[in-house]
């Protein structure tokens, strides 16, 4: 079992920055990959960025060059640095972890990010 707790969401103006954090606990030693997803109102949840246990990263085209995913050395906290935010980045952001040999998915409760015009 893995527990995930996000923090750092909020309201920011266009062009501003926010940093999201995701604290993982439980069976973190067997986490294969972690990622950030977002779901805007009326839309499907989409992958924003992901990072594997080896440190390889991947980004959605819409956030490349603006967002940076990272994790701390102990692999129990993941971050998403979001710069040059746009109104279309407004969504609930969810932390995800894939754990164990079956890549079982775990989700955080979500944190709201709102970018005003």
VOVEXPA-32979 format. One record per residue (C-alpha): x, y, z; residue number from 1. Coordinates in nm, 2 decimals, padded with zeros to 4 digits. Layout:
BEGIN
<x: X | y: Y | z: Z | k: NUM>
...
***
This chain:
BEGIN
<x: 00.00 | y: 00.00 | z: 00.00 | k: 1>
<x: 00.11 | y: 00.35 | z: -00.08 | k: 2>
<x: -00.04 | y: 00.67 | z: 00.06 | k: 3>
<x: 00.00 | y: 00.99 | z: -00.13 | k: 4>
<x: -00.07 | y: 01.35 | z: 00.00 | k: 5>
<x: -00.05 | y: 01.65 | z: -00.24 | k: 6>
<x: 00.00 | y: 02.01 | z: -00.14 | k: 7>
<x: 00.08 | y: 02.34 | z: -00.30 | k: 8>
<x: -00.22 | y: 02.41 | z: -00.51 | k: 9>
<x: -00.38 | y: 02.75 | z: -00.52 | k: 10>
<x: -00.48 | y: 03.06 | z: -00.72 | k: 11>
<x: -00.22 | y: 03.23 | z: -00.94 | k: 12>
<x: -00.23 | y: 03.48 | z: -01.22 | k: 13>
<x: -00.14 | y: 03.40 | z: -01.58 | k: 14>
<x: 00.24 | y: 03.38 | z: -01.61 | k: 15>
<x: 00.29 | y: 03.30 | z: -01.24 | k: 16>
<x: 00.44 | y: 02.99 | z: -01.08 | k: 17>
<x: 00.34 | y: 02.72 | z: -00.84 | k: 18>
<x: 00.51 | y: 02.42 | z: -00.69 | k: 19>
<x: 00.32 | y: 02.11 | z: -00.61 | k: 20>
<x: 00.44 | y: 01.85 | z: -00.37 | k: 21>
<x: 00.34 | y: 01.49 | z: -00.32 | k: 22>
<x: 00.45 | y: 01.31 | z: -00.01 | k: 23>
<x: 00.45 | y: 00.93 | z: -00.03 | k: 24>
<x: 00.44 | y: 00.69 | z: 00.26 | k: 25>
<x: 00.39 | y: 00.31 | z: 00.30 | k: 26>
<x: 00.56 | y: 00.07 | z: 00.07 | k: 27>
<x: 00.76 | y: 00.34 | z: -00.11 | k: 28>
<x: 01.06 | y: 00.11 | z: -00.17 | k: 29>
<x: 00.87 | y: -00.07 | z: -00.45 | k: 30>
<x: 00.74 | y: 00.23 | z: -00.63 | k: 31>
<x: 00.82 | y: 00.20 | z: -01.00 | k: 32>
<x: 00.72 | y: 00.54 | z: -01.12 | k: 33>
<x: 00.53 | y: 00.85 | z: -01.01 | k: 34>
<x: 00.35 | y: 01.11 | z: -01.20 | k: 35>
<x: 00.12 | y: 01.41 | z: -01.20 | k: 36>
<x: -00.21 | y: 01.40 | z: -01.37 | k: 37>
<x: -00.47 | y: 01.67 | z: -01.40 | k: 38>
<x: -00.84 | y: 01.69 | z: -01.47 | k: 39>
<x: -01.01 | y: 02.00 | z: -01.58 | k: 40>
<x: -01.38 | y: 02.05 | z: -01.54 | k: 41>
<x: -01.57 | y: 01.84 | z: -01.80 | k: 42>
<x: -01.26 | y: 01.68 | z: -01.93 | k: 43>
<x: -01.08 | y: 01.35 | z: -01.89 | k: 44>
<x: -00.79 | y: 01.31 | z: -01.66 | k: 45>
<x: -00.46 | y: 01.35 | z: -01.84 | k: 46>
<x: -00.10 | y: 01.28 | z: -01.77 | k: 47>
<x: 00.11 | y: 01.59 | z: -01.71 | k: 48>
<x: 00.45 | y: 01.46 | z: -01.62 | k: 49>
<x: 00.60 | y: 01.13 | z: -01.50 | k: 50>
<x: 00.93 | y: 01.02 | z: -01.34 | k: 51>
<x: 01.06 | y: 00.66 | z: -01.31 | k: 52>
<x: 01.26 | y: 00.51 | z: -01.03 | k: 53>
<x: 01.57 | y: 00.56 | z: -01.25 | k: 54>
<x: 01.50 | y: 00.93 | z: -01.29 | k: 55>
<x: 01.37 | y: 00.93 | z: -01.65 | k: 56>
<x: 01.11 | y: 01.20 | z: -01.71 | k: 57>
<x: 00.83 | y: 01.25 | z: -01.96 | k: 58>
<x: 00.60 | y: 01.54 | z: -02.02 | k: 59>
<x: 00.28 | y: 01.62 | z: -02.20 | k: 60>
<x: 00.35 | y: 01.84 | z: -02.50 | k: 61>
<x: 00.13 | y: 02.12 | z: -02.35 | k: 62>
<x: 00.37 | y: 02.16 | z: -02.05 | k: 63>
<x: 00.71 | y: 02.10 | z: -02.20 | k: 64>
<x: 00.95 | y: 02.38 | z: -02.12 | k: 65>
<x: 00.72 | y: 02.52 | z: -01.85 | k: 66>
<x: 00.68 | y: 02.24 | z: -01.59 | k: 67>
<x: 00.95 | y: 02.03 | z: -01.42 | k: 68>
<x: 00.90 | y: 01.71 | z: -01.23 | k: 69>
<x: 01.15 | y: 01.60 | z: -00.97 | k: 70>
<x: 01.18 | y: 01.39 | z: -00.66 | k: 71>
<x: 01.40 | y: 01.41 | z: -00.35 | k: 72>
<x: 01.69 | y: 01.17 | z: -00.29 | k: 73>
<x: 01.49 | y: 00.94 | z: -00.06 | k: 74>
<x: 01.22 | y: 00.91 | z: -00.32 | k: 75>
<x: 00.94 | y: 00.98 | z: -00.08 | k: 76>
<x: 00.85 | y: 01.33 | z: -00.21 | k: 77>
<x: 00.78 | y: 01.43 | z: -00.57 | k: 78>
<x: 00.75 | y: 01.78 | z: -00.69 | k: 79>
<x: 00.60 | y: 01.96 | z: -00.99 | k: 80>
<x: 00.74 | y: 02.31 | z: -01.05 | k: 81>
<x: 00.50 | y: 02.49 | z: -01.28 | k: 82>
<x: 00.61 | y: 02.81 | z: -01.44 | k: 83>
<x: 00.45 | y: 03.04 | z: -01.70 | k: 84>
<x: 00.11 | y: 02.92 | z: -01.60 | k: 85>
<x: -00.18 | y: 02.96 | z: -01.84 | k: 86>
<x: -00.56 | y: 02.96 | z: -01.78 | k: 87>
<x: -00.58 | y: 02.63 | z: -01.96 | k: 88>
<x: -00.36 | y: 02.48 | z: -01.68 | k: 89>
<x: -00.65 | y: 02.52 | z: -01.44 | k: 90>
<x: -00.75 | y: 02.18 | z: -01.31 | k: 91>
<x: -00.74 | y: 01.94 | z: -01.01 | k: 92>
<x: -00.39 | y: 01.80 | z: -01.00 | k: 93>
<x: -00.34 | y: 01.44 | z: -00.88 | k: 94>
<x: -00.04 | y: 01.26 | z: -00.77 | k: 95>
<x: 00.00 | y: 00.90 | z: -00.89 | k: 96>
<x: 00.23 | y: 00.62 | z: -00.80 | k: 97>
<x: 00.28 | y: 00.28 | z: -00.96 | k: 98>
<x: 00.39 | y: 00.02 | z: -00.72 | k: 99>
<x: 00.50 | y: -00.34 | z: -00.72 | k: 100>
<x: 00.54 | y: -00.60 | z: -00.99 | k: 101>
<x: 00.19 | y: -00.53 | z: -01.12 | k: 102>
<x: 00.24 | y: -00.15 | z: -01.13 | k: 103>
<x: -00.06 | y: -00.10 | z: -00.90 | k: 104>
<x: -00.19 | y: 00.25 | z: -00.92 | k: 105>
<x: -00.23 | y: 00.47 | z: -00.62 | k: 106>
<x: -00.38 | y: 00.82 | z: -00.62 | k: 107>
<x: -00.37 | y: 01.12 | z: -00.40 | k: 108>
<x: -00.68 | y: 01.33 | z: -00.31 | k: 109>
<x: -00.60 | y: 01.60 | z: -00.56 | k: 110>
<x: -00.51 | y: 01.97 | z: -00.53 | k: 111>
<x: -00.68 | y: 02.25 | z: -00.71 | k: 112>
<x: -00.48 | y: 02.48 | z: -00.93 | k: 113>
<x: -00.65 | y: 02.78 | z: -01.07 | k: 114>
<x: -00.49 | y: 03.03 | z: -01.31 | k: 115>
<x: -00.67 | y: 03.35 | z: -01.35 | k: 116>
<x: -00.66 | y: 03.57 | z: -01.67 | k: 117>
***
